[in-house]
Amino acid sequence: MNPTASRLLAFIDSCPSPYHTVSSLKEILLSSGYTELSEGTSWPLRAGGRYFLTRGLSSLIAFRLPTLSYVGFQISASHGDSPTFRLKENGEALTAGYTRVTVEKYGGMLCASWFDRPLSAAGLVTVLRGEKILSFPVDLGRDLFLIPSVAIHMNRSANEGATYNPAVDMQPIIGSSSVRGELKTLLSELCSVREEEILGADLTLYPRTPGSVWGIKEEFLSSPRLDDLQCVYATLQGFLSSSDGESLPLFCVFDSEEVGSATRQGAGSTFLRDTIDRIGEASGKSLSERCQAIASSFLVSSDNAHALHPNHPELSDGVNRPVLNGGVVLKHNAGRRYVTDALSSAVFSALCRRSGVPVQHFSNRPDLLGGSTLGNISGRQVSLLSADVGLPQLSMHSCYETAGVSDTDFLISAMTAFFSSSLRQTSSGEMVLS
């Protein structure tokens, strides 16, 4: 197996929820010499320091401070959440001799991909310990749930443009009627607390099917949560592998992208802006100097892109249609749903050219609209030069997605060059790339 693909799949396996993604990132950063900061305390930053902080235990920002006189910020943004189903509070119910766990949709998913698969649940649990309320990630870590499909004999139109009612069709079973109430018991045993000490939980389902590299020449990989953990992993490796330049490298992973980013830990929150402001303050920069730094900054919004579908090429743009293993994708949209413009496209393309990374371009078919991205959402809080990029994939928002093996290495190389570089705005519309 390609070593990068092997490490990527191991990383994804350690991240069954956004809370586990941040926990895994913290472990990697701590082992790489980074120091954790808290938003609730002062930041005694120093030149040469390496730092990270979290918000809500599901979003993270890491940065290095090569010098207190940095020119600007080289920022990446990706997201750690994926479409799934969230377990409701007190959600166990008896139905036709089974115990079902009631769930609601999180994000927009391909519902059919969730049928007839072994599922587990992971997320965050809050418990009462004395006067303290503690929160920590938890993974049930075993085959516990299944959403059964209806047999073709009982639904002869199942293969004819089926629609699914999430309140009826997408509710998983956990056992017979005899197991009602035992999910909380299982959770308390896993957390080593009494049931009454559990105050709340934010648990989501995830498929237990492991990731795989496949094809005659092992060109493809399939896994849960490739969107967007493939970009999280690649941008992290680029961040850790990069050398220091005149700009400050800053690595972001946000939660809540799949539901609009409008949470305190989403890209639409003040998390990035607050962090940049506090870095500027701790570096002794005036307001004018901070604005100058923003003008000489660049944001790479990194989220996977739609590849040309082999069975439905008509759904892609006639010209800009990325393929698996074809390289990093720059996304474009006339309505600015993607933030890439002529200047940001040129800057990112130049960096890819330096590192020998092939660049593809994506545009939606004119009559098929795409969604908002981390780039245009975070830009409402911190306005800077930005580009939307990604890696091509098939079956986006399935619970088991497919991408190209080579593309992860391409993005790692591009982001290593990005974080090692510096930009300086010399006049409006003119940037010097070093």
C-alpha positions as CSV (number, residue, x, y, z in Angstrom):
1,M,0.0,0.0,0.0
2,N,1.1,3.6,-0.7
3,P,2.6,4.7,2.6
4,T,0.8,8.1,2.6
5,A,-2.5,6.3,1.9
6,S,-1.9,3.9,4.8
7,R,-1.2,6.8,7.2
8,L,-4.2,8.7,5.9
9,L,-6.6,5.7,6.5
10,A,-5.1,5.2,10.0
11,F,-5.7,8.9,10.7
12,I,-9.3,8.7,9.5
13,D,-9.9,5.6,11.6
14,S,-8.8,7.5,14.7
15,C,-11.3,10.3,13.9
16,P,-14.9,8.9,14.1
17,S,-16.2,12.3,15.2
18,P,-15.0,16.0,15.1
19,Y,-14.1,15.7,18.8
20,H,-11.8,12.7,18.0
21,T,-10.3,14.6,15.1
22,V,-9.3,17.4,17.4
23,S,-8.0,14.9,20.0
24,S,-5.9,13.2,17.3
25,L,-4.6,16.5,16.1
26,K,-3.7,17.6,19.6
27,E,-1.7,14.4,20.1
28,I,0.2,14.9,16.9
29,L,1.0,18.5,17.6
30,L,2.1,17.9,21.2
31,S,4.5,15.2,20.0
32,S,5.8,17.7,17.4
33,G,6.7,20.2,20.1
34,Y,3.6,22.4,20.1
35,T,2.3,24.0,23.3
36,E,-1.5,24.2,24.0
37,L,-2.9,27.6,24.7
38,S,-6.3,28.4,26.3
39,E,-8.7,31.2,25.2
40,G,-9.4,31.8,28.9
41,T,-5.8,32.7,29.8
42,S,-3.1,35.2,28.6
43,W,-0.7,34.2,25.8
44,P,3.0,34.8,26.6
45,L,4.1,34.2,23.0
46,R,7.7,34.2,22.0
47,A,9.7,34.2,18.8
48,G,10.3,30.6,17.6
49,G,7.3,29.3,19.6
50,R,4.9,26.7,18.4
51,Y,1.3,26.8,19.7
52,F,-2.3,25.5,19.2
53,L,-5.7,26.1,20.8
54,T,-9.1,24.5,20.6
55,R,-12.7,25.8,20.8
56,G,-15.6,23.5,21.8
57,L,-13.2,20.5,21.7
58,S,-14.1,20.2,18.0
59,S,-12.2,23.0,16.3
60,L,-8.5,23.7,16.4
61,I,-6.0,26.4,15.3
62,A,-2.2,25.8,15.3
63,F,0.5,28.3,14.4
64,R,4.2,28.9,14.5
65,L,5.8,32.3,15.4
66,P,9.1,32.3,13.4
67,T,9.6,36.0,14.3
68,L,7.6,38.7,16.0
69,S,8.0,40.9,12.9
70,Y,6.2,38.5,10.6
71,V,4.9,39.9,7.3
72,G,1.5,38.2,7.1
73,F,-0.3,34.9,7.7
74,Q,-0.3,31.8,5.5
75,I,-3.5,30.1,6.6
76,S,-5.2,26.8,5.7
77,A,-8.8,26.0,6.6
78,S,-10.5,22.6,6.4
79,H,-13.3,21.0,8.4
80,G,-13.5,17.9,10.7
81,D,-17.2,17.1,10.5
82,S,-19.0,15.0,7.9
83,P,-22.7,14.2,7.1
84,T,-24.1,11.7,9.6
85,F,-27.0,11.1,12.0
86,R,-27.1,12.5,15.5
87,L,-28.6,10.5,18.4
88,K,-31.3,12.3,20.2
89,E,-31.5,12.7,23.9
90,N,-33.6,10.0,25.5
91,G,-33.9,8.5,22.1
92,E,-34.5,4.8,22.7
93,A,-37.9,3.6,21.6
94,L,-39.7,0.3,21.2
95,T,-41.0,-0.5,17.7
96,A,-42.4,-3.9,16.5
97,G,-40.3,-5.9,18.9
98,Y,-37.1,-3.9,18.3
99,T,-35.3,-1.2,20.3
100,R,-34.7,1.7,17.9
101,V,-32.5,4.7,18.6
102,T,-34.1,7.9,17.2
103,V,-31.7,10.0,15.2
104,E,-31.8,13.2,13.1
105,K,-29.8,14.1,10.0
106,Y,-26.6,16.1,10.4
107,G,-25.8,17.7,7.1
108,G,-26.9,16.5,3.6
109,M,-26.0,12.9,3.0
110,L,-26.6,10.2,0.4
111,C,-29.1,8.3,2.6
112,A,-29.0,5.0,0.7
113,S,-25.3,4.5,1.5
114,W,-26.2,4.2,5.2
115,F,-28.5,1.1,4.8
116,D,-27.4,-2.4,5.9
117,R,-24.0,-1.4,7.3
118,P,-22.7,-2.1,10.8
119,L,-22.6,1.3,12.6
120,S,-21.2,2.6,15.9
121,A,-21.4,6.0,17.6
122,A,-18.9,8.5,18.8
123,G,-18.8,12.0,20.1
124,L,-18.7,14.0,23.3
125,V,-20.0,13.1,26.8
126,T,-20.4,15.6,29.7
127,V,-20.3,14.3,33.2
128,L,-20.6,15.8,36.7
129,R,-17.6,15.2,39.0
130,G,-18.1,17.0,42.3
131,E,-18.6,20.7,41.4
132,K,-17.0,20.3,37.9
133,I,-18.7,19.6,34.6
134,L,-16.2,17.6,32.5
135,S,-16.4,16.9,28.8
136,F,-14.4,14.3,26.9
137,P,-14.6,12.4,23.6
138,V,-16.0,8.9,23.7
139,D,-16.2,6.1,21.0
140,L,-18.5,3.2,21.6
141,G,-16.1,1.4,19.2
142,R,-18.1,-1.7,18.2
143,D,-20.9,-2.8,15.9
144,L,-24.0,-1.6,17.7
145,F,-26.5,-0.2,15.2
146,L,-27.9,-1.0,11.8
147,I,-30.4,0.8,9.5
148,P,-32.3,-2.0,7.7
149,S,-33.5,-1.4,4.2
150,V,-36.9,-2.7,3.0
151,A,-36.7,-5.8,0.8
152,I,-37.5,-5.4,-2.9
153,H,-40.4,-7.8,-2.5
154,M,-42.1,-5.3,-0.1
155,N,-41.2,-2.2,-2.2
156,R,-41.1,-3.0,-5.9
157,S,-40.3,0.6,-6.7
158,A,-37.2,0.7,-4.5
159,N,-34.9,1.1,-7.5
160,E,-37.0,3.8,-9.2
161,G,-36.0,7.1,-7.8
162,A,-36.5,6.3,-4.2
163,T,-37.0,9.0,-1.5
164,Y,-36.4,8.6,2.2
165,N,-38.2,10.0,5.1
166,P,-35.5,10.4,7.8
167,A,-38.1,10.0,10.6
168,V,-39.3,6.7,9.2
169,D,-36.7,5.1,7.0
170,M,-33.4,6.1,8.6
171,Q,-33.9,5.1,12.2
172,P,-31.4,2.4,13.4
173,I,-32.1,-0.6,15.5
174,I,-29.8,-1.5,18.4
175,G,-31.4,-4.8,19.5
176,S,-34.5,-6.5,20.6
177,S,-37.1,-5.0,22.9
178,S,-35.2,-6.4,25.9
179,V,-32.2,-4.0,25.5
180,R,-34.2,-0.8,26.0
181,G,-32.3,1.5,28.4
182,E,-29.0,-0.4,28.1
183,L,-27.3,2.2,25.8
184,K,-26.9,4.6,28.6
185,T,-25.6,1.8,30.8
186,L,-23.1,0.9,28.1
187,L,-22.0,4.6,27.9
188,S,-21.6,4.9,31.7
189,E,-19.5,1.8,31.8
190,L,-17.3,3.1,29.0
191,C,-16.8,6.4,30.8
192,S,-16.4,4.7,34.2
193,V,-19.1,6.9,35.8
194,R,-22.5,6.2,37.2
195,E,-25.5,6.7,34.9
196,E,-26.8,9.6,36.9
197,E,-23.4,11.4,36.5
198,I,-23.9,11.7,32.8
199,L,-25.4,15.1,32.1
200,G,-25.5,15.0,28.3
201,A,-24.0,13.6,25.2
202,D,-23.4,14.7,21.6
203,L,-23.1,11.3,19.7
204,T,-23.2,10.7,16.0
205,L,-23.3,7.5,14.0
206,Y,-20.3,6.3,11.9
207,P,-19.8,3.3,9.6
208,R,-17.5,0.5,10.9
209,T,-16.4,-0.4,7.4
210,P,-12.7,0.1,7.3
211,G,-10.9,2.2,4.6
212,S,-9.4,0.3,1.6
213,V,-6.9,0.9,-1.2
214,W,-8.2,-0.9,-4.4
215,G,-8.0,-1.3,-8.1
216,I,-5.7,-3.4,-10.3
217,K,-2.8,-0.9,-9.7
218,E,-4.1,0.2,-6.3
219,E,-4.8,3.7,-7.7
220,F,-7.9,4.4,-5.6
221,L,-8.9,4.6,-1.9
222,S,-12.3,4.5,-0.3
223,S,-13.1,5.4,3.2
224,P,-15.7,7.0,5.5
225,R,-15.2,10.8,6.0
226,L,-12.7,11.5,3.1
227,D,-14.7,14.8,2.9
228,D,-12.9,16.5,4.6
229,L,-10.4,14.5,6.6
230,Q,-8.3,13.9,3.5
231,C,-7.7,17.6,3.3
232,V,-7.2,17.9,7.1
233,Y,-4.5,15.3,7.0
234,A,-2.7,16.7,3.9
235,T,-2.7,20.3,5.1
236,L,-1.5,19.2,8.5
237,Q,1.4,17.3,7.0
238,G,2.2,20.3,4.9
239,F,2.1,22.5,7.9
240,L,4.4,20.2,10.0
241,S,6.8,19.7,7.1
242,S,7.2,23.3,6.1
243,S,10.2,25.6,6.8
244,D,9.9,29.0,8.4
245,G,9.8,32.1,6.2
246,E,8.8,35.7,6.7
247,S,5.1,34.9,7.2
248,L,3.3,33.1,10.1
249,P,1.9,29.7,9.2
250,L,-1.5,29.0,10.6
251,F,-3.4,25.7,10.4
252,C,-7.2,25.7,11.0
253,V,-9.7,22.8,11.3
254,F,-13.3,24.0,11.9
255,D,-16.4,22.1,13.0
256,S,-20.0,22.6,11.8
257,E,-19.2,23.1,8.1
258,E,-21.8,20.6,7.0
259,V,-24.6,22.5,8.8
260,G,-23.6,26.1,7.8
261,S,-20.7,26.9,10.1
262,A,-22.9,29.2,12.2
263,T,-21.7,27.9,15.6
264,R,-19.1,29.2,18.1
265,Q,-16.6,26.8,16.7
266,G,-17.5,27.1,13.0
267,A,-15.8,29.0,10.3
268,G,-18.5,31.7,10.6
269,S,-17.5,32.3,14.2
270,T,-14.9,34.7,15.6
271,F,-12.4,31.9,16.3
272,L,-10.0,32.8,13.5
273,R,-10.3,36.5,13.9
274,D,-9.9,36.3,17.7
275,T,-6.8,34.2,17.3
276,I,-5.2,36.6,14.7
277,D,-6.0,39.6,16.9
278,R,-4.4,38.0,20.0
279,I,-1.3,36.9,18.1
280,G,-1.0,40.5,16.9
281,E,-1.4,41.9,20.4
282,A,1.1,39.4,21.9
283,S,3.5,40.3,19.1
284,G,3.3,44.0,20.0
285,K,1.8,45.0,16.7
286,S,-0.3,48.2,16.4
287,L,-3.7,48.1,14.7
288,S,-2.2,49.6,11.6
289,E,0.5,46.9,11.6
290,R,-2.1,44.2,12.0
291,C,-4.1,45.5,9.0
292,Q,-0.9,45.5,7.0
293,A,-0.3,41.9,7.9
294,I,-3.8,40.9,6.9
295,A,-3.2,42.6,3.5
296,S,-0.1,40.4,3.0
297,S,-1.9,37.2,4.0
298,F,-3.4,34.3,2.1
299,L,-6.1,31.7,3.0
300,V,-6.3,28.3,1.4
301,S,-9.8,26.9,1.9
302,S,-9.2,23.2,1.5
303,D,-12.3,21.0,1.0
304,N,-12.7,18.1,-1.4
305,A,-14.0,18.7,-5.0
306,H,-16.3,16.7,-7.3
307,A,-14.5,14.5,-9.7
308,L,-15.8,13.6,-13.2
309,H,-18.2,10.7,-12.6
310,P,-17.6,7.7,-15.0
311,N,-21.3,6.9,-15.3
312,H,-22.6,10.5,-15.4
313,P,-20.1,12.7,-17.2
314,E,-23.0,14.9,-18.3
315,L,-23.3,16.2,-14.7
316,S,-19.9,17.9,-14.9
317,D,-18.9,21.1,-16.6
318,G,-18.0,20.6,-20.2
319,V,-14.4,21.9,-19.7
320,N,-13.4,22.0,-16.0
321,R,-13.9,18.4,-14.9
322,P,-11.2,17.1,-12.5
323,V,-10.3,13.4,-12.4
324,L,-8.9,11.2,-9.6
325,N,-5.1,11.3,-9.4
326,G,-5.0,14.3,-11.6
327,G,-3.7,16.7,-9.0
328,V,-5.0,19.5,-6.7
329,V,-8.2,21.2,-7.7
330,L,-8.8,25.0,-7.9
331,K,-12.5,25.8,-7.6
332,H,-14.1,28.7,-9.5
333,N,-17.6,30.2,-9.5
334,A,-18.9,33.4,-11.1
335,G,-21.3,34.0,-8.2
336,R,-18.3,33.8,-5.7
337,R,-19.6,30.7,-4.0
338,Y,-15.9,29.8,-4.3
339,V,-13.6,32.6,-3.3
340,T,-10.9,31.9,-5.9
341,D,-10.3,34.9,-8.1
342,A,-7.7,35.7,-10.8
343,L,-5.0,36.8,-8.3
344,S,-5.5,34.0,-5.8
345,S,-5.6,31.4,-8.5
346,A,-2.3,32.8,-9.9
347,V,-0.6,32.7,-6.5
348,F,-1.7,29.1,-5.7
349,S,-0.9,27.9,-9.2
350,A,2.6,29.4,-8.9
351,L,3.2,27.6,-5.6
352,C,2.1,24.3,-7.2
353,R,4.3,24.9,-10.2
354,R,7.3,25.4,-7.8
355,S,6.7,22.1,-6.1
356,G,5.8,20.1,-9.3
357,V,2.2,19.6,-8.3
358,P,-0.4,19.3,-11.2
359,V,-3.4,21.7,-10.9
360,Q,-6.9,21.0,-12.1
361,H,-9.8,23.4,-12.3
362,F,-13.4,22.9,-11.2
363,S,-16.6,24.8,-12.1
364,N,-20.1,23.6,-11.5
365,R,-22.2,23.0,-14.5
366,P,-23.9,26.4,-15.0
367,D,-27.4,25.0,-14.0
368,L,-26.1,23.1,-11.0
369,L,-25.3,25.3,-8.0
370,G,-22.6,24.4,-5.4
371,G,-22.7,25.2,-1.7
372,S,-20.8,27.8,0.4
373,T,-17.3,27.0,1.5
374,L,-15.0,27.7,4.4
375,G,-13.4,30.4,2.3
376,N,-16.4,32.7,1.8
377,I,-17.7,32.0,5.3
378,S,-14.5,32.7,7.2
379,G,-14.0,35.7,4.9
380,R,-16.9,37.5,6.6
381,Q,-14.8,37.6,9.8
382,V,-11.3,38.0,8.3
383,S,-11.2,39.5,4.8
384,L,-8.0,38.4,3.0
385,L,-6.9,37.0,-0.3
386,S,-8.2,33.4,-0.6
387,A,-8.6,30.4,-2.9
388,D,-10.8,27.4,-2.7
389,V,-9.0,24.2,-3.4
390,G,-9.6,20.5,-2.8
391,L,-8.9,17.0,-3.9
392,P,-11.1,15.3,-6.5
393,Q,-13.4,12.5,-5.2
394,L,-16.4,10.4,-6.1
395,S,-19.6,9.8,-4.1
396,M,-19.3,12.9,-2.0
397,H,-21.5,12.8,1.1
398,S,-21.8,9.0,0.9
399,C,-20.9,7.3,4.1
400,Y,-18.1,5.6,2.1
401,E,-16.4,7.9,-0.4
402,T,-13.7,7.4,-3.0
403,A,-10.6,9.4,-4.0
404,G,-7.2,9.0,-5.8
405,V,-4.2,7.6,-3.9
406,S,-1.7,10.1,-5.5
407,D,-3.7,13.2,-4.8
408,T,-3.0,13.3,-1.0
409,D,0.7,13.5,-1.8
410,F,0.1,16.3,-4.3
411,L,-1.7,18.4,-1.7
412,I,0.9,17.7,1.0
413,S,3.6,19.0,-1.4
414,A,1.5,22.0,-2.4
415,M,0.8,22.9,1.2
416,T,4.4,22.4,2.3
417,A,5.4,25.0,-0.3
418,F,2.5,27.2,0.8
419,F,3.4,27.3,4.5
420,S,7.1,27.8,3.6
421,S,6.4,30.8,1.5
422,S,5.6,34.5,2.2
423,L,3.4,37.0,0.4
424,R,3.8,40.8,0.5
425,Q,1.3,43.2,-0.9
426,T,3.2,46.0,-2.6
427,S,0.2,47.7,-4.2
428,S,-3.5,46.9,-4.7
429,G,-3.6,43.9,-7.0
430,E,0.1,43.2,-6.8
431,M,1.7,40.5,-4.6
432,V,5.3,39.5,-4.2
433,L,5.7,35.7,-3.6
434,S,8.8,34.6,-1.9
